[in-house]
C-alpha cells in the first residue's frame, strides 16, 4: 500500500515540517517560537474546524493597534490626534496586513479546507490579514508584549512614514482605488478554465460595477486575478 511521503517517513516527516515552520516563524517574527501549537492555530483557517485563528486574530488585532498607536505617538510628537488616527487606520487596515502576509509568503503555511483552497482563500486579503493578526496574537501569548512590539516594528518599518510605502499587491491597490473613488469593490469571475488538469489555464474578468473591466490569464485562479487587477488598475489610472 502506498503510504505517501508523510506516511513513509512518519515522525521524521512531521519533525521536518515542524522545523520548517519554526524557521519561517523565527524569520517572520524575529523570535523563535516555543509554543508551536499557538502558531499552528494562528495559521489555521475556519474551514479546517473549530480550532482556528479567529480568537487569536481578535487578540492580535488589539495588540497591533496598541503597538502602532504607541509607535506613532513616539514618532510624530507634534501631530494632533486626528492626524495620528488617520495614520493608525491606514497602517492597521486589512489591506496593509495582507500585503505584509504576501511579503512573508504566509500563504504557503496557511492551513485551509478544500473548499477554501478552491475558492482562492490563500490569496484573500481578509484571510491573509486575519492570519497576520493571529500570528501577532500568538507571539504576544508566547513571548509577551516586547516581542510583539519588535515584530510589528520590523514588519511595518517601511510603512510607518506617510510617504514611504512598499509596493502594493495589484488586488490590494485596485481595492483601495475603488474605495478612494467611492466605487463598488472589485468583483472577480472565472471566464474560462482550459488546459489539462496538471497544467490548467484560467481566464478571469475583474469589474468595478459598470465603470470598467479587464480580462487576463494565468496558470492559477490567483495569478489570473492578480494580472486582471493590474490591467484594470493601469487602465483606470491612465484614464482610458
Number of C-alpha atoms within 10 A of each C-alpha: 3 6 9 9 9 12 12 11 13 12 11 12 14 13 12 12 13 14 12 13 17 18 14 18 21 13 12 19 20 16 18 17 20 12 13 16 11 20 24 19 23 29 28 22 24 17 16 14 10 11 14 22 26 20 14 26 22 14 18 26 20 15 21 24 17 15 20 22 19 13 16 18 15 10 12 12 9 9 12 10 10 9 10 17 14 10 18 20 13 15 21 19 12 20 23 22 23 26 23 20 23 20 16 17 14 20 19 10 15 20 20 21 16 12 11 15 14 11 13 16 21 22 21 17 22 14 22 28 23 26 30 28 29 29 27 29 28 29 29 21 17 19 15 12 17 11 18 26 20 14 21 18 17 13 18 18 13 13 16 19 14 10 8 10 13 14 9 16 19 20 25 20 17 23 20 16 17 17 13 9 8 9 15 14 15 21 14 19 13 16 13 11 17 11 10 8 8 6 9 13 19 20 22 26 21 25 19 18 13 8 9 14 20 20 20 21 22 18 15 17 23 20 18 23 29 23 23 26 30 20 18 26 22 15 14 16 9 8 7 8
